[in-house]
């Protein structure tokens, strides 16, 4: 696979996330908006200061912060479990519509956070490592990885966390075999270990192909 640019990688992640311009609760009850961007409990009110909302579908009448806080409270009272996001708008549980520009900006911020999370996960306990399971390390830190692999890991972090801070029970933390294989340059094993059940098939396939990039690409990593 050809080396992606970061802009192309961002568009890839955006394309895999369903763009929803209203608030909803995902299957785990996380407040979500835009490109699958999630807010932790305790930070939900910050969405009112982060995203501009409108009272009408034409997006002409700006909603107040109080309007957004009320919408979040009403949404919480109507949580329906693992349903499609459209359930909340179809049943008129939510009425406010988010501004596209601020959702784009929010995605950019959360994508950068996902990249940081991926790097922190990969670099953890990297200092002084020379071998893993008897094999020599060839990719000691995140920046030594092929760019496409960095994009794949960032997309994984975003998809599993919505750009949030990592929950120790979720995210990349549980992909120990993937990390081990990447460290020693075993890309075939790493590609297999990247599969996650909660991702749609084509997203898993894209991750698989991105991780295999060093086997098919002579790009020199700087």
N, C-alpha and C positions, 0 to 999 in steps of 0.2 A: 504494500500500500504506500502511496506517495505521502511524503511528510505534510501534515496539516500546518496551517498557520494558526495562531491562537484565536484569531477572529473566526476562522472556519470551525475550530474546536468548540467555541462558544455557541455558534449557530447550530452545531450538532446537538449539543446539550439542550438548547432551547427547543429544537425540533422534537426531541424525545419527550419533553415535558408538555403536557396539555396546557395551553394558554387559557387561563380563566380570569376574566376581569372583574370578578366579584369574590367576596370572602366565602369560604366554605371550610368544613371540617373534614379532614381525611379519615381513613378507616381507624386510625389510632387516636382520633380526637384532636389532632394538631390544627390550629388555625392556619389556613393556607390561602395564598392568593398568587396571581400571576403565573410565572413559570415554575409551579410546584414549590414556591418559596414558603417555608414553614416558620411559625413563630412559637417559641417555647412558652409554656405556662409561666406567667409572671412578667413576660415581656409583650404580651398581646396588645396592651394599650399603646405601645410604641408604634403600632401599625398606623394609628391615626396621625402620627407626626411624620411618618416615613412615606406614606402613599397618599396622594390626593384622591378624594372620592367625590362623586357627583350624585345628585339625587335622582337624576333622570338618565334614561338610556342614551339620549342624545349628547350627554356629558356637557351640559351648559350651566346647570345650577350646582354650584359648589357646596358640598356637604360640610358641616361644621365638625369639629373634633367631637363634640357631644353626640352628633348624629352617628359617627363611626363607633364610639364607645357603646352607644345604645344598640347598634346593629350587632356588635360582637356579643353583648350580653344576651340579646334575643336569640342569636345563632346558637349559643351555648345551651340555652333552654330547649332548643329544638333538635339537639344532636340525634342523628338517625343511624349512627354506626357506619358500617362499610357500604356506603352508597355512592353513586356517581355525583360529582360536583354539581351537575345540572339539577339534581334533586332540589337543592336549596333555592335556586332561582325559579325553577318550574313551579314550585309550591309557594312561591312568593315569601319565603322565609327571609331572604335577603333582597334588598331593593337598591342598595347603593352600587354604583359602578366605578371602577378604579381608572385613573388616568393612565394611558398607555406609556407615556414618557416616564412617569415615576416607577412603573413596574419594570421598565427596561433598566432604569438606574438601580433599582433594588436587585435585579438579577445580576448586574455587573458586580455589585458589592458582595453578594452571596457567592458568586462564582469565585471571586478572589479568596473568599473565606474557605471555600471547598478546596481550592488549590493549596492553601496554607495547611489545612487539615491533612491532606494527602501527603504533603511534604513532611509534616511532623510525624505522621504515622510511619513513613518509610525511614526517616532519619533516626527514629528512636533507637537508642543504644548502638548507634553506628560507630561512635568513636572507638578506635582501636581494633575494630573487627577486621580480621584478615581472612578468616575461613568460616564457612557455614556448613555444618555436617561433613567436614572433611574436604569440601570443595572451596577453591579460592574465590574470593569475592571479586567480581568484575564491575559491579555497579554499587559502589559504597554509599552513595547518597542520592537523593532525589534528582538533583541537577545533573548527575552522571547518566541518568536514564535517557533513552531515545525520546525526543519530544513527543512522539505519538503515544508512548507509554505514559508519559506525564499527563497528557490530555485524557487518556483512558482512566487513569486513577482519579483525576479530578472529576471526571464525569461520574464515576462510581461514588465518590464522596458526596457529590451534589445530589445524586439520585437517592441515596440512602439517608441523607440528612437534610436535604433542602437548604444546605448552606448553614445549618445550625451548628452550635457547638456539639462536639461528639458526645453521644451517650455511650459510656463504656460497654454497654451490652449490644451496641449496634455499630453500623458503619464498617470502615475498613479494619478495625481492630481485630475482628474475628478471622480475617483472611491471612492467617499466619503462613500457610503453605504458599500462597501467592507471593508474599514478600520474600520468603526464603528462595523461591525459584528465581525471582527477579535479581536478587542479590548475586547469584552465581551465574546469571545469564542463561538459565534454562527456560527459554521463552515458550517452548511447547507446553511444558508443565504449567508455567505461569498462566498461559492462555486458558488452559482447562480449569485452573483453579479460580479464574475470575468470574465464572458463571454464578449468578445469583438468582434464586427463584422469583424474587419480587420484580425483576426487570423483564420487560417484554422480550420476546425472542430475538428480534432484529437488533435491539440494543445490546444484548449479550453477544450477538454475532459481531457487531461493530467493535466492541471491546476486545473480543478475541482476535480480530484482524489487526487492530492497532497494536496490541501487545506483540504480535508476530512480526511487526515492521522491521526490526533489526535483521531478521532472517532473509528479508526480501529487499532490503534497502541498504545502499552503500554510503548513506549520509554519514559524514564524520561528526560525532558528537563533541561539542566544545564544552 
